[in-house]
Amino acid sequence: MSAPIVVGYTATEAGEDAVALGARLAAASGSELCIVVVLPADTRSVITPPDASYDHYLEQQAAEWLARAAAQAGDIVPVRTLIRYGDSFAEGLGDAVAEVGASHLVVGAANGGLRGRHRLGTVASELLHSAEVPVVLAPEGSRRIDPSAGISRITAAIGTRPGTEALLHASTALAAATGAELRLLSLVSVDLPASVDTGVIRIAGAAHAEDVLSKALAELPDGVEADVVVARGDSIEDAVSQLSWEPGELAIVGSSRLAQPRRLFLGSTAAKILHELPVPMVVVPKTAKTQEGEQR
């Protein structure tokens, strides 16, 4: 069995979105689903003494929430539920990820997001600046997709900066684990300075796509094939909105060059993609060997 998939759960529609996507990813990759509720750490000041009855109530409520989330996941994957404590939701989830040795961490969009679109809340934003494993962002409405639908395609967004090794590795590994098709998306034609001549952009885009394909094909596991698409548009957002996206698809981007090794930080290109993306986004941490480059 593959490493567990951890879901950060809250008793909201965003929490249901995260569970549905986590169950779909776990089922496709043959992984255990670990659903986690984070409660406030037992660190009160002397002004606010501990209240055992209130703590007991919170634990009972959390157990009820977890039972509801486990029922939502159904019988398609093995499910484990955990209650953990932390000074923040992100801290508690990070501890749970380390404890179970998770491969991915799934969280839902903030309340108020448009259906099929992402809206980052404080928890997701904090995780995108601190997580040590890929964070999977479930857009609003993910709960409406049958968890047994699996993962149909994985699109890896490749930018212009060096440091794509970890991104390609994560994309091909996930495609192999889930049986999904792999699509490599070249963003070079819309990720260059505006002053660059359009003819140069077209030539650079074609050359970049061929270079990405040749390098990726050499690293693909047996049985995994890849297509390459060159993004076209007046901007990153325009190019992403014009691409075809499947309901069961995942998009993968790399962490910014500003991130510490093995940590996440959502860069400007990834943030622009997220704004228009109608499918879940996976953000992959940098590795030590790509510390000097930026994954886009």
HELIX and SHEET records of a PDB file:
HELIX    1   1 GLU A   13  SER A   29  1                                  17    
HELIX    2   2 ALA A   52  ALA A   73  1                                  22    
HELIX    3   3 PHE A   89  VAL A  100  1                                  12    
HELIX    4   4 THR A  122  LEU A  127  1                                   6    
HELIX    5   5 SER A  142  ARG A  144  5                                   3    
HELIX    6   6 PRO A  147  ALA A  149  5                                   3    
HELIX    7   7 GLU A  165  THR A  178  1                                  14    
HELIX    8   8 VAL A  188  VAL A  190  5                                   3    
HELIX    9   9 THR A  198  GLU A  219  1                                  22    
HELIX   10  10 ILE A  236  GLN A  242  1                                   7    
HELIX   11  11 SER A  268  GLU A  276  1                                   9    
HELIX   12  12 ALA A  288  THR A  290  5                                   3    
SHEET    1   A10 VAL A  79  GLY A  86  0                                        
SHEET    2   A10 SER A  31  PRO A  40  1                                        
SHEET    3   A10 SER A   2  GLY A   8  1                                        
SHEET    4   A10 HIS A 104  GLY A 108  1                                        
SHEET    5   A10 VAL A 135  ALA A 138  1                                        
SHEET    6   A10 MET A 281  VAL A 284 -1                                        
SHEET    7   A10 GLU A 249  GLY A 254  1                                        
SHEET    8   A10 ARG A 153  ILE A 158  1                                        
SHEET    9   A10 GLU A 181  SER A 186  1                                        
SHEET   10   A10 ALA A 226  VAL A 230  1                                        
END                                                                             
